[in-house]
């Protein structure tokens, strides 16, 4: 997790975290919905059902927006959303350089996958 708590780093890329101000029960309900929607999307794709796939994709999007992982950012200091940006560039570059691959959570290249 980045020092400001906004992102997880996976394979060197920033991914926005869920809004930490969400009530834990509400967050769990939304995570359960997200997992259900992802499962429905997979089932629809395996069945070749385009309409069901699109409905499931909309459910995934809605759950991720409600969690704060997509859509408007959940912080209010005006900082941009850097989702999918490389951690080694931009405002997190110095922090990322200090992390190193020491915990074994790296990808094939040895780059750190996630830091907390």
Secondary structure per residue as TSV (DSSP state, phi and psi in degrees):
chain	resnum	aa	ss	phi	psi
A	1	X	-	360.0	139.6
A	2	X	-	-66.5	158.5
A	3	X	T	-57.0	-30.1
A	4	X	T	-86.8	-2.5
A	5	X	S	78.0	8.8
A	6	X	S	-84.9	-29.2
A	7	X	E	-133.1	152.3
A	8	X	E	-100.1	155.7
A	9	X	E	-115.4	122.7
A	10	X	E	-126.9	120.7
A	11	X	T	49.8	41.0
A	12	X	T	82.4	0.1
A	13	X	E	-110.2	148.1
A	14	X	E	-83.8	134.3
A	15	X	E	-130.9	124.9
A	16	X	E	-61.5	134.0
A	17	X	-	-80.8	163.5
A	18	X	-	-64.7	154.7
A	19	X	-	-63.3	116.6
A	20	X	T	-69.0	-12.8
A	21	X	T	-83.6	-4.2
A	22	X	S	-65.8	140.4
A	23	X	-	-60.0	135.5
A	24	X	H	-55.3	-38.2
A	25	X	H	-68.3	-41.0
A	26	X	H	-66.0	-41.7
A	27	X	H	-59.9	-45.0
A	28	X	H	-63.8	-39.9
A	29	X	H	-60.4	-42.9
A	30	X	H	-68.4	-38.8
A	31	X	H	-63.7	-41.9
A	32	X	H	-61.0	-42.3
A	33	X	H	-64.4	-42.0
A	34	X	H	-59.9	-46.3
A	35	X	H	-64.9	-39.4
A	36	X	H	-63.7	-43.0
A	37	X	H	-65.4	-40.2
A	38	X	H	-64.1	-40.0
A	39	X	H	-63.9	-43.1
A	40	X	H	-63.4	-37.7
A	41	X	H	-64.0	-45.1
A	42	X	H	-60.6	-43.9
A	43	X	H	-63.2	-41.4
A	44	X	H	-64.8	-39.3
A	45	X	H	-66.5	-42.2
A	46	X	H	-63.9	-32.7
A	47	X	H	-84.5	-9.2
A	48	X	T	71.1	25.9
A	49	X	-	-96.1	95.8
A	50	X	H	-62.9	-39.4
A	51	X	H	-65.5	-43.9
A	52	X	H	-66.7	-36.3
A	53	X	H	-62.3	-45.0
A	54	X	H	-65.7	-37.5
A	55	X	H	-65.0	-41.1
A	56	X	H	-67.7	-39.2
A	57	X	H	-60.3	-40.4
A	58	X	H	-64.5	-37.3
A	59	X	H	-65.6	-41.7
A	60	X	H	-59.7	-48.3
A	61	X	H	-59.2	-46.3
A	62	X	H	-61.7	-42.4
A	63	X	H	-65.9	-42.8
A	64	X	H	-66.7	-36.5
A	65	X	H	-66.3	-42.8
A	66	X	H	-64.3	-33.1
A	67	X	H	-75.1	-15.8
A	68	X	T	90.0	8.4
A	69	X	S	-84.1	-17.7
A	70	X	S	-137.3	169.9
A	71	X	S	80.1	-157.3
A	72	X	S	-58.5	142.1
A	73	X	-	-67.2	154.6
A	74	X	S	-92.2	-5.1
A	75	X	-	-95.0	161.0
A	76	X	-	-124.2	22.7
A	77	X	S	-97.6	7.4
A	78	X	-	85.5	-1.7
A	79	X	-	-66.4	141.3
A	80	X	-	-73.8	164.7
A	81	X	-	-82.9	121.0
A	82	X	-	-107.2	20.3
A	83	X	T	-53.4	135.5
A	84	X	T	77.2	-6.3
A	85	X	S	-72.3	155.7
A	86	X	B	-73.7	135.8
A	87	X	T	-66.4	-27.9
A	88	X	T	-77.5	-2.8
A	89	X	S	-121.5	166.8
A	90	X	G	73.2	-156.3
A	91	X	G	-67.8	-15.2
A	92	X	G	-100.9	4.5
A	93	X	H	-57.9	-48.8
A	94	X	H	-64.7	-44.5
A	95	X	H	-59.7	-46.8
A	96	X	H	-63.3	-39.6
A	97	X	H	-61.6	-30.7
A	98	X	H	-76.0	-18.0
A	99	X	H	-72.5	-46.8
A	100	X	-	65.8	165.4
A	101	X	S	-89.7	21.1
A	102	X	T	-61.1	-18.9
A	103	X	T	-96.3	4.1
A	104	X	S	79.5	3.5
A	105	X	-	-92.0	46.1
A	106	X	B	-102.8	166.1
A	107	X	-	-86.1	-165.7
A	108	X	T	-58.8	-30.4
A	109	X	T	-84.7	-4.7
A	110	X	-	88.5	-0.7
A	111	X	-	-65.7	141.9
A	112	X	B	-60.4	139.2
A	113	X	-	-91.9	-44.4
A	114	X	-	-151.3	143.9
A	115	X	-	-130.4	143.1
A	116	X	-	-132.0	360.0
